[in-house]
């Protein structure tokens, strides 16, 4: 068992509880961690024996395109997609951050983290 991580992904998206946030958009950060068997890939040096990082990135990017009111919902959708499309993945952890959230004061980012295992 091993871990693959995509850290520091950044997207401009239109999530937010308030209508204005969904119109104006904001910058978001995503960190994704998966646990899967990496032994065969380590031994063979074959892409087909592991999880393709591009596939993971595409799944996240596609979910970031669909507006949501809550960061929790965005994170949940990504977990659903990873588990549905990559059946050999055993665990997934995702953190979704909104930069400079409109809280009425200084806050660099708001972040939610969700985990799921088979």
Secondary structure, 3 states (H helix, E strand, C coil): CEEEEEEEEEEEECCCCCHHHHHHCEEEEEEEEEEECCHHHHHHCCHHHCCCHHHHHHHHHHHHHCCCCCHHHHHHHHHHHHHHHCCCCCEEEEEEEEECCCCCCCCCEEEEEEEEEC
